[in-house]
Amino acid sequence: MYPENFRYTKEHEWIHVEGDTGTIGITDHAQEELGDIVYVDLPKPGTHIEQGKSLGSVESVKAVSDVYSPVSGEVLEANALLADSPEKLNEDPHAAAWLVKVKLRAPAEVENLMTAADYQTYIGAEK
């Protein structure tokens, strides 16, 4: 259910790293907890983000939740699909509904994040 080649945060974000680029999104667990997602606020390309700081927000019928960056870097691209179809986050949070792509400033930050197995244990303990 959670891709093995991703890394995860305790705030329920994921990152998939390819070279010096990371693709960031929210986990299936996060979208389930949020419920029906109606709006996504993402940073513009060129924005510098810091690990552990808010990079945007996701609004559902229940609440507005900050999305925290798993890494530091510069936003290269925001997922335009989500501007018109935020509900895609409920349908495909680990693939088509990624949030942003970033150029990693400190690639070693990824090593401190949870593996898929660690994350599944973490959310199991949360329930």
C-alpha positions as CSV (number, residue, x, y, z in Angstrom):
1,M,0.0,0.0,0.0
2,Y,2.9,2.4,0.8
3,P,5.5,2.5,-1.9
4,E,8.8,1.0,-0.6
5,N,11.0,3.5,-2.6
6,F,9.3,6.5,-0.8
7,R,10.3,8.0,2.5
8,Y,7.7,9.2,5.0
9,T,7.2,11.8,7.8
10,K,5.3,11.7,11.1
11,E,3.1,14.4,9.7
12,H,2.0,12.0,6.9
13,E,3.9,13.4,3.9
14,W,6.0,11.3,1.5
15,I,9.0,12.0,-0.7
16,H,10.3,10.1,-3.7
17,V,13.8,11.0,-4.7
18,E,15.3,10.7,-8.1
19,G,18.8,12.1,-8.4
20,D,18.7,15.6,-6.8
21,T,14.9,16.0,-7.3
22,G,12.3,15.0,-4.8
23,T,8.6,14.6,-5.4
24,I,6.5,15.4,-2.3
25,G,2.9,14.4,-1.5
26,I,0.6,13.4,1.3
27,T,0.0,9.8,2.2
28,D,-3.0,7.6,1.7
29,H,-3.5,7.7,5.5
30,A,-3.5,11.5,5.5
31,Q,-6.1,11.8,2.8
32,E,-8.3,9.2,4.6
33,E,-8.1,11.2,7.8
34,L,-8.9,14.5,6.0
35,G,-11.9,13.2,4.1
36,D,-13.1,14.9,0.8
37,I,-10.4,17.3,-0.3
38,V,-11.8,20.5,-1.9
39,Y,-8.8,22.8,-2.2
40,V,-5.0,22.6,-2.3
41,D,-2.7,25.6,-1.8
42,L,0.8,25.0,-3.1
43,P,3.9,27.2,-3.4
44,K,5.1,28.7,-6.7
45,P,8.2,27.5,-8.5
46,G,11.3,29.2,-7.2
47,T,10.0,29.2,-3.6
48,H,12.5,28.0,-1.1
49,I,11.1,25.5,1.5
50,E,12.6,24.2,4.7
51,Q,12.5,20.8,6.2
52,G,9.7,20.5,8.8
53,K,8.1,23.9,7.8
54,S,4.8,24.3,6.0
55,L,5.0,24.3,2.2
56,G,1.2,24.8,1.7
57,S,-2.1,23.4,2.8
58,V,-4.9,21.0,1.9
59,E,-8.5,21.9,2.6
60,S,-11.1,19.2,3.1
61,V,-14.8,19.4,4.1
62,K,-13.5,18.8,7.7
63,A,-10.5,21.1,8.1
64,V,-7.6,22.9,6.6
65,S,-4.3,21.1,7.3
66,D,-0.7,22.4,6.7
67,V,1.5,20.2,4.6
68,Y,5.1,20.1,6.0
69,S,8.1,19.7,3.8
70,P,10.1,16.5,4.4
71,V,13.2,18.2,3.0
72,S,14.8,21.6,2.3
73,G,15.0,22.8,-1.2
74,E,13.7,24.9,-4.1
75,V,10.2,24.2,-5.6
76,L,10.7,23.3,-9.3
77,E,7.1,22.6,-10.1
78,A,3.6,22.5,-8.4
79,N,1.1,19.9,-9.6
80,A,-1.3,21.9,-11.8
81,L,-3.8,19.0,-11.9
82,L,-4.7,19.7,-8.3
83,A,-5.7,23.3,-8.9
84,D,-8.7,22.1,-11.0
85,S,-9.1,18.6,-9.4
86,P,-8.1,18.7,-5.7
87,E,-10.2,15.5,-5.2
88,K,-7.4,13.6,-7.1
89,L,-5.7,13.6,-3.7
90,N,-8.4,11.3,-2.4
91,E,-8.1,9.0,-5.4
92,D,-4.4,8.7,-6.1
93,P,-2.3,10.3,-3.3
94,H,0.9,8.3,-4.1
95,A,1.1,8.9,-7.8
96,A,-0.9,11.4,-10.0
97,A,-1.7,13.6,-7.0
98,W,1.8,14.5,-6.0
99,L,2.0,18.1,-4.6
100,V,5.4,19.6,-5.6
101,K,8.8,18.7,-7.1
102,V,11.8,20.2,-5.4
103,K,15.5,20.4,-6.0
104,L,17.1,19.0,-2.8
105,R,19.4,21.3,-0.9
106,A,20.5,18.7,1.6
107,P,19.9,15.2,0.2
108,A,21.1,13.6,3.5
109,E,17.9,14.9,5.1
110,V,16.0,12.0,3.4
111,E,18.0,9.5,5.4
112,N,16.3,10.7,8.6
113,L,12.8,9.9,7.3
114,M,10.8,6.7,7.8
115,T,10.8,3.8,5.4
116,A,7.5,2.4,4.3
117,A,7.7,-0.4,6.9
118,D,8.5,2.2,9.6
119,Y,5.6,4.4,8.5
120,Q,3.1,1.5,8.5
121,T,4.2,0.6,12.0
122,Y,3.8,4.3,13.0
123,I,0.3,4.7,11.7
124,G,-0.7,1.3,13.2
125,A,0.4,2.6,16.6
126,E,-1.5,5.8,16.1
127,K,-4.9,4.1,15.8
